Amino acid sequence: MKTGTKIALFIALFVLVGFPVIFTFVSMMTGNWKYLLYSLPGCFTAGFTGLIVTLKHIRDERKTAER
């Protein structure tokens, strides 16, 4: 796996998992749960899109390496 692909995978997973955790803490500290509620759709959309594209690139790299 190339370095760029590793970085893309890390970023996609951070957006998918890390951002909701951060917004959960912000919501707990402020008591306003709308921060978490409004951040979830964007985090999941961006995270899953990045994850799907990154996994496709990883599969393509493996197929190219096998040839």
mmCIF file as Biopython writes it, N, C-alpha, C and O atoms, coordinates in Angstrom:
data_model
#
loop_
_atom_site.group_PDB
_atom_site.id
_atom_site.type_symbol
_atom_site.label_atom_id
_atom_site.label_alt_id
_atom_site.label_comp_id
_atom_site.label_asym_id
_atom_site.label_entity_id
_atom_site.label_seq_id
_atom_site.pdbx_PDB_ins_code
_atom_site.Cartn_x
_atom_site.Cartn_y
_atom_site.Cartn_z
_atom_site.occupancy
_atom_site.B_iso_or_equiv
_atom_site.auth_seq_id
_atom_site.auth_asym_id
_atom_site.pdbx_PDB_model_num
ATOM 1   N N  . MET A ? 1  ? 0.849   -1.173  0.000   1.0 0.0 1  A 1 
ATOM 2   C CA . MET A ? 1  ? 0.000   0.000   0.000   1.0 0.0 1  A 1 
ATOM 3   C C  . MET A ? 1  ? 0.899   1.243   0.000   1.0 0.0 1  A 1 
ATOM 4   O O  . MET A ? 1  ? 1.852   1.336   0.773   1.0 0.0 1  A 1 
ATOM 5   N N  . LYS A ? 2  ? 0.581   2.172   -0.863  1.0 0.0 2  A 1 
ATOM 6   C CA . LYS A ? 2  ? 1.379   3.388   -0.981  1.0 0.0 2  A 1 
ATOM 7   C C  . LYS A ? 2  ? 1.102   4.334   0.191   1.0 0.0 2  A 1 
ATOM 8   O O  . LYS A ? 2  ? 0.093   4.207   0.885   1.0 0.0 2  A 1 
ATOM 9   N N  . THR A ? 3  ? 2.004   5.268   0.392   1.0 0.0 3  A 1 
ATOM 10  C CA . THR A ? 3  ? 1.884   6.212   1.505   1.0 0.0 3  A 1 
ATOM 11  C C  . THR A ? 3  ? 0.633   7.076   1.376   1.0 0.0 3  A 1 
ATOM 12  O O  . THR A ? 3  ? -0.053  7.327   2.367   1.0 0.0 3  A 1 
ATOM 13  N N  . GLY A ? 4  ? 0.334   7.530   0.163   1.0 0.0 4  A 1 
ATOM 14  C CA . GLY A ? 4  ? -0.858  8.354   -0.043  1.0 0.0 4  A 1 
ATOM 15  C C  . GLY A ? 4  ? -2.138  7.613   0.286   1.0 0.0 4  A 1 
ATOM 16  O O  . GLY A ? 4  ? -3.090  8.198   0.803   1.0 0.0 4  A 1 
ATOM 17  N N  . THR A ? 5  ? -2.159  6.317   -0.016  1.0 0.0 5  A 1 
ATOM 18  C CA . THR A ? 5  ? -3.340  5.512   0.283   1.0 0.0 5  A 1 
ATOM 19  C C  . THR A ? 5  ? -3.489  5.311   1.785   1.0 0.0 5  A 1 
ATOM 20  O O  . THR A ? 5  ? -4.603  5.324   2.306   1.0 0.0 5  A 1 
ATOM 21  N N  . LYS A ? 6  ? -2.377  5.125   2.478   1.0 0.0 6  A 1 
ATOM 22  C CA . LYS A ? 6  ? -2.433  4.975   3.939   1.0 0.0 6  A 1 
ATOM 23  C C  . LYS A ? 6  ? -2.966  6.245   4.595   1.0 0.0 6  A 1 
ATOM 24  O O  . LYS A ? 6  ? -3.788  6.188   5.510   1.0 0.0 6  A 1 
ATOM 25  N N  . ILE A ? 7  ? -2.490  7.385   4.117   1.0 0.0 7  A 1 
ATOM 26  C CA . ILE A ? 7  ? -2.947  8.665   4.666   1.0 0.0 7  A 1 
ATOM 27  C C  . ILE A ? 7  ? -4.438  8.860   4.395   1.0 0.0 7  A 1 
ATOM 28  O O  . ILE A ? 7  ? -5.177  9.309   5.270   1.0 0.0 7  A 1 
ATOM 29  N N  . ALA A ? 8  ? -4.876  8.524   3.184   1.0 0.0 8  A 1 
ATOM 30  C CA . ALA A ? 8  ? -6.293  8.666   2.836   1.0 0.0 8  A 1 
ATOM 31  C C  . ALA A ? 8  ? -7.163  7.761   3.697   1.0 0.0 8  A 1 
ATOM 32  O O  . ALA A ? 8  ? -8.247  8.162   4.119   1.0 0.0 8  A 1 
ATOM 33  N N  . LEU A ? 9  ? -6.696  6.542   3.960   1.0 0.0 9  A 1 
ATOM 34  C CA . LEU A ? 9  ? -7.449  5.619   4.809   1.0 0.0 9  A 1 
ATOM 35  C C  . LEU A ? 9  ? -7.540  6.152   6.235   1.0 0.0 9  A 1 
ATOM 36  O O  . LEU A ? 9  ? -8.603  6.091   6.853   1.0 0.0 9  A 1 
ATOM 37  N N  . PHE A ? 10 ? -6.437  6.672   6.758   1.0 0.0 10 A 1 
ATOM 38  C CA . PHE A ? 10 ? -6.438  7.236   8.107   1.0 0.0 10 A 1 
ATOM 39  C C  . PHE A ? 10 ? -7.391  8.422   8.211   1.0 0.0 10 A 1 
ATOM 40  O O  . PHE A ? 10 ? -8.146  8.532   9.176   1.0 0.0 10 A 1 
ATOM 41  N N  . ILE A ? 11 ? -7.357  9.302   7.226   1.0 0.0 11 A 1 
ATOM 42  C CA . ILE A ? 11 ? -8.218  10.487  7.251   1.0 0.0 11 A 1 
ATOM 43  C C  . ILE A ? 11 ? -9.686  10.091  7.156   1.0 0.0 11 A 1 
ATOM 44  O O  . ILE A ? 11 ? -10.524 10.648  7.865   1.0 0.0 11 A 1 
ATOM 45  N N  . ALA A ? 12 ? -10.007 9.130   6.281   1.0 0.0 12 A 1 
ATOM 46  C CA . ALA A ? 12 ? -11.401 8.689   6.146   1.0 0.0 12 A 1 
ATOM 47  C C  . ALA A ? 12 ? -11.908 8.091   7.453   1.0 0.0 12 A 1 
ATOM 48  O O  . ALA A ? 12 ? -13.036 8.363   7.864   1.0 0.0 12 A 1 
ATOM 49  N N  . LEU A ? 13 ? -11.085 7.281   8.105   1.0 0.0 13 A 1 
ATOM 50  C CA . LEU A ? 13 ? -11.504 6.685   9.377   1.0 0.0 13 A 1 
ATOM 51  C C  . LEU A ? 13 ? -11.601 7.732   10.482  1.0 0.0 13 A 1 
ATOM 52  O O  . LEU A ? 13 ? -12.474 7.644   11.346  1.0 0.0 13 A 1 
ATOM 53  N N  . PHE A ? 14 ? -10.707 8.724   10.459  1.0 0.0 14 A 1 
ATOM 54  C CA . PHE A ? 14 ? -10.779 9.784   11.467  1.0 0.0 14 A 1 
ATOM 55  C C  . PHE A ? 14 ? -12.050 10.603  11.304  1.0 0.0 14 A 1 
ATOM 56  O O  . PHE A ? 14 ? -12.702 10.944  12.292  1.0 0.0 14 A 1 
ATOM 57  N N  . VAL A ? 15 ? -12.407 10.920  10.062  1.0 0.0 15 A 1 
ATOM 58  C CA . VAL A ? 15 ? -13.637 11.684  9.822   1.0 0.0 15 A 1 
ATOM 59  C C  . VAL A ? 15 ? -14.846 10.854  10.227  1.0 0.0 15 A 1 
ATOM 60  O O  . VAL A ? 15 ? -15.810 11.384  10.779  1.0 0.0 15 A 1 
ATOM 61  N N  . LEU A ? 16 ? -14.799 9.559   9.955   1.0 0.0 16 A 1 
ATOM 62  C CA . LEU A ? 16 ? -15.930 8.681   10.248  1.0 0.0 16 A 1 
ATOM 63  C C  . LEU A ? 16 ? -16.101 8.443   11.747  1.0 0.0 16 A 1 
ATOM 64  O O  . LEU A ? 16 ? -17.230 8.355   12.228  1.0 0.0 16 A 1 
ATOM 65  N N  . VAL A ? 17 ? -15.005 8.338   12.487  1.0 0.0 17 A 1 
ATOM 66  C CA . VAL A ? 17 ? -15.080 8.009   13.912  1.0 0.0 17 A 1 
ATOM 67  C C  . VAL A ? 17 ? -14.699 9.198   14.798  1.0 0.0 17 A 1 
ATOM 68  O O  . VAL A ? 17 ? -15.367 9.470   15.796  1.0 0.0 17 A 1 
ATOM 69  N N  . GLY A ? 18 ? -13.644 9.894   14.438  1.0 0.0 18 A 1 
ATOM 70  C CA . GLY A ? 18 ? -13.109 10.947  15.301  1.0 0.0 18 A 1 
ATOM 71  C C  . GLY A ? 18 ? -13.997 12.165  15.425  1.0 0.0 18 A 1 
ATOM 72  O O  . GLY A ? 18 ? -14.201 12.676  16.527  1.0 0.0 18 A 1 
ATOM 73  N N  . PHE A ? 19 ? -14.527 12.638  14.309  1.0 0.0 19 A 1 
ATOM 74  C CA . PHE A ? 19 ? -15.371 13.832  14.359  1.0 0.0 19 A 1 
ATOM 75  C C  . PHE A ? 19 ? -16.623 13.630  15.212  1.0 0.0 19 A 1 
ATOM 76  O O  . PHE A ? 19 ? -16.943 14.505  16.017  1.0 0.0 19 A 1 
ATOM 77  N N  . PRO A ? 20 ? -17.352 12.506  15.069  1.0 0.0 20 A 1 
ATOM 78  C CA . PRO A ? 20 ? -18.510 12.331  15.961  1.0 0.0 20 A 1 
ATOM 79  C C  . PRO A ? 20 ? -18.124 12.286  17.441  1.0 0.0 20 A 1 
ATOM 80  O O  . PRO A ? 20 ? -18.871 12.767  18.293  1.0 0.0 20 A 1 
ATOM 81  N N  . VAL A ? 21 ? -16.959 11.710  17.746  1.0 0.0 21 A 1 
ATOM 82  C CA . VAL A ? 21 ? -16.508 11.684  19.146  1.0 0.0 21 A 1 
ATOM 83  C C  . VAL A ? 21 ? -16.224 13.105  19.637  1.0 0.0 21 A 1 
ATOM 84  O O  . VAL A ? 21 ? -16.603 13.472  20.749  1.0 0.0 21 A 1 
ATOM 85  N N  . ILE A ? 22 ? -15.557 13.894  18.804  1.0 0.0 22 A 1 
ATOM 86  C CA . ILE A ? 22 ? -15.267 15.286  19.176  1.0 0.0 22 A 1 
ATOM 87  C C  . ILE A ? 22 ? -16.563 16.057  19.398  1.0 0.0 22 A 1 
ATOM 88  O O  . ILE A ? 22 ? -16.697 16.778  20.387  1.0 0.0 22 A 1 
ATOM 89  N N  . PHE A ? 23 ? -17.513 15.907  18.485  1.0 0.0 23 A 1 
ATOM 90  C CA . PHE A ? 23 ? -18.774 16.634  18.625  1.0 0.0 23 A 1 
ATOM 91  C C  . PHE A ? 23 ? -19.612 16.101  19.787  1.0 0.0 23 A 1 
ATOM 92  O O  . PHE A ? 23 ? -20.425 16.840  20.344  1.0 0.0 23 A 1 
ATOM 93  N N  . THR A ? 24 ? -19.432 14.842  20.160  1.0 0.0 24 A 1 
ATOM 94  C CA . THR A ? 24 ? -20.106 14.322  21.348  1.0 0.0 24 A 1 
ATOM 95  C C  . THR A ? 24 ? -19.592 15.030  22.597  1.0 0.0 24 A 1 
ATOM 96  O O  . THR A ? 24 ? -20.376 15.429  23.459  1.0 0.0 24 A 1 
ATOM 97  N N  . PHE A ? 25 ? -18.268 15.185  22.694  1.0 0.0 25 A 1 
ATOM 98  C CA . PHE A ? 25 ? -17.701 15.901  23.844  1.0 0.0 25 A 1 
ATOM 99  C C  . PHE A ? 25 ? -18.128 17.363  23.863  1.0 0.0 25 A 1 
ATOM 100 O O  . PHE A ? 25 ? -18.425 17.908  24.926  1.0 0.0 25 A 1 
ATOM 101 N N  . VAL A ? 26 ? -18.160 18.001  22.695  1.0 0.0 26 A 1 
ATOM 102 C CA . VAL A ? 26 ? -18.609 19.396  22.628  1.0 0.0 26 A 1 
ATOM 103 C C  . VAL A ? 26 ? -20.060 19.497  23.080  1.0 0.0 26 A 1 
ATOM 104 O O  . VAL A ? 26 ? -20.420 20.415  23.817  1.0 0.0 26 A 1 
ATOM 105 N N  . SER A ? 27 ? -20.888 18.566  22.646  1.0 0.0 27 A 1 
ATOM 106 C CA . SER A ? 27 ? -22.301 18.575  23.035  1.0 0.0 27 A 1 
ATOM 107 C C  . SER A ? 27 ? -22.464 18.333  24.525  1.0 0.0 27 A 1 
ATOM 108 O O  . SER A ? 27 ? -23.313 18.951  25.167  1.0 0.0 27 A 1 
ATOM 109 N N  . MET A ? 28 ? -21.652 17.431  25.082  1.0 0.0 28 A 1 
ATOM 110 C CA . MET A ? 28 ? -21.742 17.165  26.514  1.0 0.0 28 A 1 
ATOM 111 C C  . MET A ? 28 ? -21.308 18.385  27.328  1.0 0.0 28 A 1 
ATOM 112 O O  . MET A ? 28 ? -21.896 18.683  28.368  1.0 0.0 28 A 1 
ATOM 113 N N  . MET A ? 29 ? -20.282 19.086  26.853  1.0 0.0 29 A 1 
ATOM 114 C CA . MET A ? 29 ? -19.785 20.248  27.592  1.0 0.0 29 A 1 
ATOM 115 C C  . MET A ? 29 ? -20.745 21.430  27.516  1.0 0.0 29 A 1 
ATOM 116 O O  . MET A ? 29 ? -20.911 22.156  28.496  1.0 0.0 29 A 1 
ATOM 117 N N  . THR A ? 30 ? -21.379 21.630  26.364  1.0 0.0 30 A 1 
ATOM 118 C CA . THR A ? 30 ? -22.270 22.780  26.206  1.0 0.0 30 A 1 
ATOM 119 C C  . THR A ? 30 ? -23.702 22.466  26.599  1.0 0.0 30 A 1 
ATOM 120 O O  . THR A ? 30 ? -24.467 23.371  26.931  1.0 0.0 30 A 1 
ATOM 121 N N  . GLY A ? 31 ? -24.072 21.196  26.566  1.0 0.0 31 A 1 
ATOM 122 C CA . GLY A ? 31 ? -25.452 20.821  26.847  1.0 0.0 31 A 1 
ATOM 123 C C  . GLY A ? 31 ? -26.370 21.008  25.652  1.0 0.0 31 A 1 
ATOM 124 O O  . GLY A ? 31 ? -27.577 20.787  25.757  1.0 0.0 31 A 1 
ATOM 125 N N  . ASN A ? 32 ? -25.814 21.413  24.519  1.0 0.0 32 A 1 
ATOM 126 C CA . ASN A ? 32 ? -26.592 21.616  23.296  1.0 0.0 32 A 1 
ATOM 127 C C  . ASN A ? 32 ? -26.308 20.449  22.348  1.0 0.0 32 A 1 
ATOM 128 O O  . ASN A ? 32 ? -25.265 20.413  21.695  1.0 0.0 32 A 1 
ATOM 129 N N  . TRP A ? 33 ? -27.236 19.502  22.277  1.0 0.0 33 A 1 
ATOM 130 C CA . TRP A ? 33 ? -27.015 18.281  21.505  1.0 0.0 33 A 1 
ATOM 131 C C  . TRP A ? 33 ? -27.203 18.487  20.010  1.0 0.0 33 A 1 
ATOM 132 O O  . TRP A ? 33 ? -27.005 17.557  19.227  1.0 0.0 33 A 1 
ATOM 133 N N  . LYS A ? 34 ? -27.583 19.691  19.606  1.0 0.0 34 A 1 
ATOM 134 C CA . LYS A ? 34 ? -27.726 19.962  18.174  1.0 0.0 34 A 1 
ATOM 135 C C  . LYS A ? 34 ? -26.374 19.938  17.466  1.0 0.0 34 A 1 
ATOM 136 O O  . LYS A ? 34 ? -26.312 19.654  16.270  1.0 0.0 34 A 1 
ATOM 137 N N  . TYR A ? 35 ? -25.293 20.232  18.185  1.0 0.0 35 A 1 
ATOM 138 C CA . TYR A ? 35 ? -23.954 20.134  17.582  1.0 0.0 35 A 1 
ATOM 139 C C  . TYR A ? 35 ? -23.724 18.716  17.050  1.0 0.0 35 A 1 
ATOM 140 O O  . TYR A ? 35 ? -23.279 18.529  15.918  1.0 0.0 35 A 1 
ATOM 141 N N  . LEU A ? 36 ? -24.032 17.732  17.881  1.0 0.0 36 A 1 
ATOM 142 C CA . LEU A ? 36 ? -23.850 16.337  17.470  1.0 0.0 36 A 1 
ATOM 143 C C  . LEU A ? 36 ? -24.843 15.953  16.391  1.0 0.0 36 A 1 
ATOM 144 O O  . LEU A ? 36 ? -24.487 15.288  15.418  1.0 0.0 36 A 1 
ATOM 145 N N  . LEU A ? 37 ? -26.076 16.368  16.561  1.0 0.0 37 A 1 
ATOM 146 C CA . LEU A ? 37 ? -27.130 15.993  15.618  1.0 0.0 37 A 1 
ATOM 147 C C  . LEU A ? 37 ? -26.857 16.520  14.217  1.0 0.0 37 A 1 
ATOM 148 O O  . LEU A ? 37 ? -27.071 15.811  13.234  1.0 0.0 37 A 1 
ATOM 149 N N  . TYR A ? 38 ? -26.390 17.746  14.121  1.0 0.0 38 A 1 
ATOM 150 C CA . TYR A ? 38 ? -26.145 18.342  12.805  1.0 0.0 38 A 1 
ATOM 151 C C  . TYR A ? 38 ? -24.809 17.910  12.203  1.0 0.0 38 A 1 
ATOM 152 O O  . TYR A ? 38 ? -24.619 18.029  10.993  1.0 0.0 38 A 1 
ATOM 153 N N  . SER A ? 39 ? -23.888 17.413  13.015  1.0 0.0 39 A 1 
ATOM 154 C CA . SER A ? 39 ? -22.592 17.001  12.470  1.0 0.0 39 A 1 
ATOM 155 C C  . SER A ? 39 ? -22.605 15.564  11.960  1.0 0.0 39 A 1 
ATOM 156 O O  . SER A ? 39 ? -21.793 15.217  11.102  1.0 0.0 39 A 1 
ATOM 157 N N  . LEU A ? 40 ? -23.491 14.730  12.457  1.0 0.0 40 A 1 
ATOM 158 C CA . LEU A ? 40 ? -23.485 13.314  12.076  1.0 0.0 40 A 1 
ATOM 159 C C  . LEU A ? 40 ? -23.699 13.062  10.586  1.0 0.0 40 A 1 
ATOM 160 O O  . LEU A ? 40 ? -22.925 12.306  9.998   1.0 0.0 40 A 1 
ATOM 161 N N  . PRO A ? 41 ? -24.709 13.654  9.941   1.0 0.0 41 A 1 
ATOM 162 C CA . PRO A ? 41 ? -24.879 13.359  8.507   1.0 0.0 41 A 1 
ATOM 163 C C  . PRO A ? 41 ? -23.668 13.750  7.666   1.0 0.0 41 A 1 
ATOM 164 O O  . PRO A ? 41 ? -23.273 13.005  6.769   1.0 0.0 41 A 1 
ATOM 165 N N  . GLY A ? 42 ? -23.085 14.888  7.941   1.0 0.0 42 A 1 
ATOM 166 C CA . GLY A ? 42 ? -21.908 15.311  7.183   1.0 0.0 42 A 1 
ATOM 167 C C  . GLY A ? 42 ? -20.704 14.414  7.425   1.0 0.0 42 A 1 
ATOM 168 O O  . GLY A ? 42 ? -19.978 14.069  6.494   1.0 0.0 42 A 1 
ATOM 169 N N  . CYS A ? 43 ? -20.498 14.039  8.684   1.0 0.0 43 A 1 
ATOM 170 C CA . CYS A ? 43 ? -19.371 13.159  9.017   1.0 0.0 43 A 1 
ATOM 171 C C  . CYS A ? 43 ? -19.517 11.801  8.352   1.0 0.0 43 A 1 
ATOM 172 O O  . CYS A ? 43 ? -18.561 11.283  7.774   1.0 0.0 43 A 1 
ATOM 173 N N  . PHE A ? 44 ? -20.705 11.225  8.430   1.0 0.0 44 A 1 
ATOM 174 C CA . PHE A ? 44 ? -20.901 9.904   7.833   1.0 0.0 44 A 1 
ATOM 175 C C  . PHE A ? 44 ? -20.835 9.960   6.314   1.0 0.0 44 A 1 
ATOM 176 O O  . PHE A ? 44 ? -20.286 9.053   5.689   1.0 0.0 44 A 1 
ATOM 177 N N  . THR A ? 45 ? -21.383 11.001  5.715   1.0 0.0 45 A 1 
ATOM 178 C CA . THR A ? 45 ? -21.327 11.124  4.255   1.0 0.0 45 A 1 
ATOM 179 C C  . THR A ? 45 ? -19.886 11.266  3.779   1.0 0.0 45 A 1 
ATOM 180 O O  . THR A ? 45 ? -19.456 10.553  2.872   1.0 0.0 45 A 1 
ATOM 181 N N  . ALA A ? 46 ? -19.148 12.173  4.381   1.0 0.0 46 A 1 
ATOM 182 C CA . ALA A ? 46 ? -17.752 12.381  3.980   1.0 0.0 46 A 1 
ATOM 183 C C  . ALA A ? 46 ? -16.893 11.167  4.318   1.0 0.0 46 A 1 
ATOM 184 O O  . ALA A ? 46 ? -16.043 10.767  3.523   1.0 0.0 46 A 1 
ATOM 185 N N  . GLY A ? 47 ? -17.108 10.584  5.485   1.0 0.0 47 A 1 
ATOM 186 C CA . GLY A ? 47 ? -16.308 9.434   5.908   1.0 0.0 47 A 1 
ATOM 187 C C  . GLY A ? 47 ? -16.519 8.212   5.041   1.0 0.0 47 A 1 
ATOM 188 O O  . GLY A ? 47 ? -15.553 7.574   4.621   1.0 0.0 47 A 1 
ATOM 189 N N  . PHE A ? 48 ? -17.787 7.873   4.764   1.0 0.0 48 A 1 
ATOM 190 C CA . PHE A ? 48 ? -18.063 6.694   3.941   1.0 0.0 48 A 1 
ATOM 191 C C  . PHE A ? 48 ? -17.625 6.901   2.500   1.0 0.0 48 A 1 
ATOM 192 O O  . PHE A ? 48 ? -17.132 5.968   1.867   1.0 0.0 48 A 1 
ATOM 193 N N  . THR A ? 49 ? -17.796 8.103   1.972   1.0 0.0 49 A 1 
ATOM 194 C CA . THR A ? 49 ? -17.344 8.380   0.607   1.0 0.0 49 A 1 
ATOM 195 C C  . THR A ? 49 ? -15.829 8.226   0.509   1.0 0.0 49 A 1 
ATOM 196 O O  . THR A ? 49 ? -15.327 7.572   -0.406  1.0 0.0 49 A 1 
ATOM 197 N N  . GLY A ? 50 ? -15.112 8.819   1.437   1.0 0.0 50 A 1 
ATOM 198 C CA . GLY A ? 50 ? -13.656 8.685   1.444   1.0 0.0 50 A 1 
ATOM 199 C C  . GLY A ? 50 ? -13.203 7.259   1.649   1.0 0.0 50 A 1 
ATOM 200 O O  . GLY A ? 50 ? -12.230 6.821   1.036   1.0 0.0 50 A 1 
ATOM 201 N N  . LEU A ? 51 ? -13.903 6.519   2.511   1.0 0.0 51 A 1 
ATOM 202 C CA . LEU A ? 51 ? -13.548 5.131   2.774   1.0 0.0 51 A 1 
ATOM 203 C C  . LEU A ? 51 ? -13.771 4.257   1.548   1.0 0.0 51 A 1 
ATOM 204 O O  . LEU A ? 51 ? -12.928 3.419   1.225   1.0 0.0 51 A 1 
ATOM 205 N N  . ILE A ? 52 ? -14.882 4.439   0.868   1.0 0.0 52 A 1 
ATOM 206 C CA . ILE A ? 52 ? -15.176 3.640   -0.325  1.0 0.0 52 A 1 
ATOM 207 C C  . ILE A ? 52 ? -14.155 3.914   -1.422  1.0 0.0 52 A 1 
ATOM 208 O O  . ILE A ? 52 ? -13.659 2.980   -2.052  1.0 0.0 52 A 1 
ATOM 209 N N  . VAL A ? 53 ? -13.838 5.178   -1.653  1.0 0.0 53 A 1 
ATOM 210 C CA . VAL A ? 53 ? -12.859 5.526   -2.693  1.0 0.0 53 A 1 
ATOM 211 C C  . VAL A ? 53 ? -11.479 4.979   -2.332  1.0 0.0 53 A 1 
ATOM 212 O O  . VAL A ? 53 ? -10.773 4.457   -3.195  1.0 0.0 53 A 1 
ATOM 213 N N  . THR A ? 54 ? -11.094 5.094   -1.066  1.0 0.0 54 A 1 
ATOM 214 C CA . THR A ? 54 ? -9.787  4.601   -0.636  1.0 0.0 54 A 1 
ATOM 215 C C  . THR A ? 54 ? -9.696  3.089   -0.761  1.0 0.0 54 A 1 
ATOM 216 O O  . THR A ? 54 ? -8.681  2.568   -1.224  1.0 0.0 54 A 1 
ATOM 217 N N  . LEU A ? 55 ? -10.738 2.378   -0.357  1.0 0.0 55 A 1 
ATOM 218 C CA . LEU A ? 55 ? -10.716 0.921   -0.476  1.0 0.0 55 A 1 
ATOM 219 C C  . LEU A ? 55 ? -10.658 0.481   -1.934  1.0 0.0 55 A 1 
ATOM 220 O O  . LEU A ? 55 ? -10.030 -0.530  -2.248  1.0 0.0 55 A 1 
ATOM 221 N N  . LYS A ? 56 ? -11.302 1.222   -2.824  1.0 0.0 56 A 1 
ATOM 222 C CA . LYS A ? 56 ? -11.224 0.905   -4.250  1.0 0.0 56 A 1 
ATOM 223 C C  . LYS A ? 56 ? -9.798  1.081   -4.756  1.0 0.0 56 A 1 
ATOM 224 O O  . LYS A ? 56 ? -9.308  0.257   -5.528  1.0 0.0 56 A 1 
ATOM 225 N N  . HIS A ? 57 ? -9.131  2.143   -4.329  1.0 0.0 57 A 1 
ATOM 226 C CA . HIS A ? 57 ? -7.739  2.360   -4.731  1.0 0.0 57 A 1 
ATOM 227 C C  . HIS A ? 57 ? -6.826  1.260   -4.187  1.0 0.0 57 A 1 
ATOM 228 O O  . HIS A ? 57 ? -5.899  0.829   -4.873  1.0 0.0 57 A 1 
ATOM 229 N N  . ILE A ? 58 ? -7.081  0.810   -2.968  1.0 0.0 58 A 1 
ATOM 230 C CA . ILE A ? 58 ? -6.280  -0.270  -2.388  1.0 0.0 58 A 1 
ATOM 231 C C  . ILE A ? 58 ? -6.460  -1.546  -3.199  1.0 0.0 58 A 1 
ATOM 232 O O  . ILE A ? 58 ? -5.483  -2.236  -3.492  1.0 0.0 58 A 1 
ATOM 233 N N  . ARG A ? 59 ? -7.707  -1.870  -3.568  1.0 0.0 59 A 1 
ATOM 234 C CA . ARG A ? 59 ? -7.956  -3.060  -4.393  1.0 0.0 59 A 1 
ATOM 235 C C  . ARG A ? 59 ? -7.268  -2.949  -5.746  1.0 0.0 59 A 1 
ATOM 236 O O  . ARG A ? 59 ? -6.684  -3.918  -6.233  1.0 0.0 59 A 1 
ATOM 237 N N  . ASP A ? 60 ? -7.337  -1.771  -6.350  1.0 0.0 60 A 1 
ATOM 238 C CA . ASP A ? 60 ? -6.684  -1.573  -7.648  1.0 0.0 60 A 1 
ATOM 239 C C  . ASP A ? 60 ? -5.168  -1.715  -7.534  1.0 0.0 60 A 1 
ATOM 240 O O  . ASP A ? 60 ? -4.532  -2.277  -8.426  1.0 0.0 60 A 1 
ATOM 241 N N  . GLU A ? 61 ? -4.587  -1.213  -6.452  1.0 0.0 61 A 1 
ATOM 242 C CA . GLU A ? 61 ? -3.145  -1.350  -6.244  1.0 0.0 61 A 1 
ATOM 243 C C  . GLU A ? 61 ? -2.757  -2.815  -6.087  1.0 0.0 61 A 1 
ATOM 244 O O  . GLU A ? 61 ? -1.735  -3.249  -6.619  1.0 0.0 61 A 1 
ATOM 245 N N  . ARG A ? 62 ? -3.565  -3.576  -5.363  1.0 0.0 62 A 1 
ATOM 246 C CA . ARG A ? 62 ? -3.260  -4.999  -5.171  1.0 0.0 62 A 1 
ATOM 247 C C  . ARG A ? 62 ? -3.371  -5.769  -6.479  1.0 0.0 62 A 1 
ATOM 248 O O  . ARG A ? 62 ? -2.552  -6.646  -6.757  1.0 0.0 62 A 1 
ATOM 249 N N  . LYS A ? 63 ? -4.383  -5.447  -7.287  1.0 0.0 63 A 1 
ATOM 250 C CA . LYS A ? 63 ? -4.522  -6.119  -8.582  1.0 0.0 63 A 1 
ATOM 251 C C  . LYS A ? 63 ? -3.344  -5.797  -9.488  1.0 0.0 63 A 1 
ATOM 252 O O  . LYS A ? 63 ? -2.843  -6.672  -10.195 1.0 0.0 63 A 1 
ATOM 253 N N  . THR A ? 64 ? -2.902  -4.550  -9.471  1.0 0.0 64 A 1 
ATOM 254 C CA . THR A ? 64 ? -1.764  -4.140  -10.295 1.0 0.0 64 A 1 
ATOM 255 C C  . THR A ? 64 ? -0.479  -4.824  -9.816  1.0 0.0 64 A 1 
ATOM 256 O O  . THR A ? 64 ? 0.361   -5.206  -10.630 1.0 0.0 64 A 1 
ATOM 257 N N  . ALA A ? 65 ? -0.328  -4.978  -8.506  1.0 0.0 65 A 1 
ATOM 258 C CA . ALA A ? 65 ? 0.871   -5.610  -7.949  1.0 0.0 65 A 1 
ATOM 259 C C  . ALA A ? 65 ? 0.919   -7.102  -8.276  1.0 0.0 65 A 1 
ATOM 260 O O  . ALA A ? 65 ? 2.005   -7.668  -8.405  1.0 0.0 65 A 1 
ATOM 261 N N  . GLU A ? 66 ? -0.237  -7.745  -8.411  1.0 0.0 66 A 1 
ATOM 262 C CA . GLU A ? 66 ? -0.280  -9.173  -8.718  1.0 0.0 66 A 1 
ATOM 263 C C  . GLU A ? 66 ? 0.120   -9.461  -10.155 1.0 0.0 66 A 1 
ATOM 264 O O  . GLU A ? 66 ? 0.584   -10.560 -10.458 1.0 0.0 66 A 1 
ATOM 265 N N  . ARG A ? 67 ? -0.048  -8.503  -11.033 1.0 0.0 67 A 1 
ATOM 266 C CA . ARG A ? 67 ? 0.256   -8.730  -12.453 1.0 0.0 67 A 1 
ATOM 267 C C  . ARG A ? 67 ? 1.700   -8.740  -12.727 1.0 0.0 67 A 1 
ATOM 268 O O  . ARG A ? 67 ? 2.109   -8.919  -13.874 1.0 0.0 67 A 1 
#
